[in-house]
Amino acid sequence: MIEVKYIDVTPGDATGYIASYLVFSDRYTFIVETGPSSSVDKLLGGLEGHGLSLDDLDFIVVTHIHLDHGGGAGDLVSLNNNLRVYVHPRGYPHLNNPSKLWSASKSTLGDVALLYGEPKPIPLENLFSTDDGYSIDLGDDVLEFIHTPGHASHHMSILLRDSGYIFTGDSAGINDGGYLIPVTPTPHNPQKAIDSIRRMLARSPRYACFTHYGIYDGVEYLNKALRKWMWWRDYLYKLYRDGLSVDEAYRVLIEEDEDSRHMSMFYRRIGLGGDEIKIGIEGMYNYFRWVERG
């Protein structure tokens, strides 16, 4: 019988922001998401807490290659060179040579990228590129890889078909205690993100496993993500057309939207995420500019 546990891999002394999911099946034991490079010791400690070592893992899955999701994969492979890492085809070359990923992360995230740590390259023989719909027979379930672009072009969500767990990465946003916001950094495409959420909803998953953070009712929270993404797109477009700057739009957004207000305070409390909401607004604004250019 499938079991799903999660390990807190939030960097430093903070907790409750980044989850690595540990899955036990008849045939395999694996993790979905590694967290950042700087949290590898936390992940190894979490495995130990479940009576496991890294040698007990059969493979790793990353929903996408951003540092907080797959940044630790190279470290884990360097410690166990038998590990296979499943990744979206667009992310595949960047896990083998993460120099561009690291440079872009530092530019976007600043000090937070340094806190996450530089990712290590993964040899090609340890990488496996997963097409949309690719599946693995786990014995008591089937693991399916569903391409879910929007947050990033190289994003995929991972479904346990029979038990109904879906690992959403950032495709359904960030969730703290039921407060949910989209994650929309440049180059975000809100229409693709909305289509991806609808695609996940069509599977009627029982549970949505958020990397940020925790396990929630699948249909309920994917529906919430869908509504929130559509509202963000329309509301931020109005602010954009009214000529508000990113800073001005941020102040209006957190005044208007309870979820955004909660998450803004959450980020300040844990000292991570930086200007995540402002980065998201800028991502939406850049999408609107791109549409206007035709």
N, C-alpha and C positions, 0 to 999 in steps of 0.2 A: 504493500500500500504506500502511495506517495506521501512523503512528509516534507513540509516546507518550513524552515526556520530562518530567522534573520540574525545577522551579526552587525552590530553598530561599528561602522568604520569611519565615523566622523573624525577629522584630524584633531590632534592636540587633546585638550581637556574638554572640548565641546562634545555634546551628545545629541542624538535625535535628528540628525540631518542627512546622513548617508547610510544606506543599508546595503549590505551584501547578502544575497539570498542563497541559502544552503538547501539543496534538494537531494533527498534520498529516494531512490527508486529501486526496483528489483535488480536492475542490471548496472546502474551507475550512481555514483555520488558526484555532484558537481555544484559549482556556484554560478549564479547570475549576478554580474557586477563584482568588481574587485575593490571599488573605492580608489582613492588616489595612492600614489607611490608612498607618500608619507604615512599612510595608515596600514601598511603591510603587517607591521607587528601586531596591530589591533586585530587584523583578520586572522593571523596565525594563532593569536591568543583565543579568539572566538572559536576557531576550529578545535583547539585543545579543550575548550570548555564543553564541546560536544563529543569528546573522546576521540578526536581525529587529528591527524597530521596532514601536511600538504601531500604526502605520498598516498594518502587515501583518496584524493580527488582524481577523477577520471578526466575531467575537462573543465574549461572555463567558458562562459558566454558573456559577452559585453553587448549591451543594447546599442551603444555607440562609443566613440573613442574619446569623448571629452574627459578631461583629467579626473573629474570626480566619479566617473563611471568605469573607465578602463585604464586609468593611469598606473595602477599597480600590477597590471597583467605581466609586463616585462620582468618585474622583480620576481613574481611567482614562478615564471618560466625559468629564470636564472637559477632558482632554488630547486626546481624539479623540471628537468628538460624533457620529461615524458608528457608534459601537459600539452594538450591541444587547445587552442583558443579560437572560438567561433566568433566571426565578426562580419559585418556587412561588407559587400564587395568594395564600396567606396572608401571604407575605413581601413581595409586590408593593407594597402601600401603604407599607410601612415603609422600602423603599429610596427611594421618592419623598419621603417625609417621615420621616427617621430620628430625630426628636426623642425619641419614646418608647423606641426601641431604645437610644439613647445613655444615656438616664436609667436604664433597667433594667440596662444593662451596667455602669454605674458602681456601681449598688447591689449587684449580684451579684459583680463582679470587683474592685472597688476600684481599687487602683493599677495592676493589670494592664490595665484598660480604658484608663487614661490612657496606658499604654505602647503599646497598640494604636492609639490615636488616634480622634478623632471622625469618623464617616463623613459624607461629603458627600451631599446629596440628588441623585437622578438624575431628570432630566426624564421625564415619562410617555412621551414619544415614543421614548425609548431603552429602555423596559422592555417585556418580553414575558412574560405569565403563562402557565405551562405546565401544562396538565391532565395527569392521570395517563395514561400511555400515549402522550403526544404524541411525535412522532418527526421527525427531520430526515434527509433523504437526503444523505449525505456523498459519494456516488459510489461509493467503495470500501467503504462500511459504512453502517450506520444508527445514528444516535444516538437513544436512547430515554430518556425521562424517567419514572422510576418513583417514585411517592410512597411514602415510607418513614417514616411518623410513629413517634414513640416518644421519641427524643432531643428532638425538638421537633415540634410539629404541622405546621410549615411545612418539613419536611425532605423532600428527594428525593434519590435515588441515580441515577446516570447510567450507562447501559449502552451500550457499543459492541457491538451484537448479534453481528456476524460475527467480529470479532477477539477478543471475550470479555473486554474490560476493563470493570470496573465501578468507578466512582468513588464511594466509600462515604461521603464527608464524615465525619460522626460516627455514622452508622447502624450501623457495625460496631465502634465503639469507637476507642480510641487504642492504637497499636502502636509499640513501640520494640524493634527487634531480635528480634521474635517474642514479646515480653512484651505482653500485651493486657489492657486493662481497659475496662469499659463507661463511657460518659459519660452521667450521669443527673441533670442539674440540674433543679430545679423549673421548669416543671411536667412532670416526666418520667412516662411511662406505660410500665412495663416490659412489659406484655402486648402493647401495640402494637409496641414495639421488637422483641420476640421474633418476632411475626408478620411484621414487616418483614424481618428476617434470613432467615426461612424463605422469604419471597417472593423474595429475592435468590438464595438457594440453589437455588430451583427453576429458575433460569436457567443453572445450572452454569457460572458465569464462570471463565475461565482465570486471570484476574489480578484481585486486589483492590487498588485504588489508594487508600491511606489518606491523607487530608489530614494526619493525624498518624500515621505518616509513612512513606511508601515503598510499593513494589509487592511484593506477596506472592502466593503461590498462592491462587487465588480460593476454591475449595471448601474447602481445608484451613483457611484462616483465617476464613472465614465460619462453618464448623462450630465452630471454637474460640470465636468471638464468641457463637454461640448457646449453647454450653455455659456460657460464663462469665456471660452475662446471666442465665440460669436459676439458676445457682449464686448469684450476687450477690443476686438477688431473694429466694431461699429463705433464704440465710444471714443477710442483713440483716433479713429479717422475724423470724427467730428472735431476733436481738439486740434488735430493736425490742420484741418481745413480752416479752423479759426485762427491759425497762426501761433498757437502756444508753443513755446520751447519745450524741450524734454523736461527740464526742471519744473517749469510751470505745469506741464501735464502731469508730472509725478505728484505735485502737491494737490491738484484737483482729483486725481485718481484715488489717492489714499483717503481723501475726504469723502468721496462718493461711494467707494467700494469697501465693504467691511473686510472681505478676504484680503485685499491688497493692504489695507491698514494693519491687519493682524500680522501679515507676513513681513511688512516693513519693520515692525517692532521685534518680530522673531529674529530677523537678520541682525539687528542691532544687539539683541540679547546674546546670541551665540558667537558673534564676531566673525561670521562667515557669510559668504554670498555677496558681500560688498554692496555695490549698487545694482544688485540683480534686477530689481524692478525698473530702474532707470535704463539699464542695458536692454531690457525687454521693450521698453517704450521706444528707444532708439531703433531697435530691430524692426518694430512695426512701422515707424516713420520711414525707415529706409525702404521697406517694402512698398509703402504708398508712393514714394518717389520713383521707385522702379516701375510701378504700374503706370504712373503718369508719363514716364519717358517712352512707354509703349514697347 
